[in-house]
Amino acid sequence: MTTDEATARAARLDEAARGTLRDTLGIEVLEMGAELVRGRMPVTRAVHQPFGLLHGGASVALAETLASIGGWLNVDEATEAAVGLEINANHLRPVRDGAVIGEARPLHRGRTTQVWEVKIADEQGRLVCVSRCTIAVVAQRRP
């Protein structure tokens, strides 16, 4: 993929994300490629559980967002789509504020499924969450 193609694809992704959960949670894509997707999510009250800590569900949403982007970058977007099939997560460290950074890397990229590992760390680089997300590769359906 050329730089121009990657820039165009990133612009399409940003447009499609407007008003979605990614937008609501403030997830920012920092880097995206077929081998690595990095993203940042601010840790504010909007993503806290009732006791003032980062909600595990917000971490899972970040993980699936990054894995899904990675999956999408590894399919022919004209004919295929990449959608979440299964996700698990281990929450390792609490976070109260600041931001978390997620890095998604493929473990398997097959014809019909992909498996991505996502590591989420705090701003000091300490591991907060480890997740594994299975992505299904399906036929593209356009509305």
Secondary structure, DSSP 8 states (H G I E B T S, - for coil): --HHHHHHHHHHHHHHHTTSHHHHHT-EEEEE-SS-EEEEEEESGGGB-TTSSB-HHHHHHHHHHHHHHHHHHTS-TTTEEEEEEEEEEEE-S---SEEEEEEEEEEEE-SSEEEEEEEEEETTS-EEEEEEEEEEEEE----
